[in-house]
């Protein structure tokens, strides 16, 4: 089984200090205009997914649902994470490209 390139990029972004995670930090970063991409886990609650989808739409931030809470957290060296955001435009763009190449699957 090949390693997931999106999750590898998330790990690199975390090491570079370009990931904010957890609901409070993600929401704050989006509101401050510092987020380029917001990712929520597919198994996050419908309320959480809608909250971040709406916030990103309002603030013109790219939004995607990817993987599950455990895998997202593990990719950035944490426990379960239902949402996170990328604060670097280059990482955000590369993650979106890799997601498109995978056909949006995980």
Helices and strands as residue ranges (DSSP letters): H 5-15, E 19-21, H 23-31, E 37-40, H 46-59, E 62-65, H 69-75, E 83-86, H 89-101
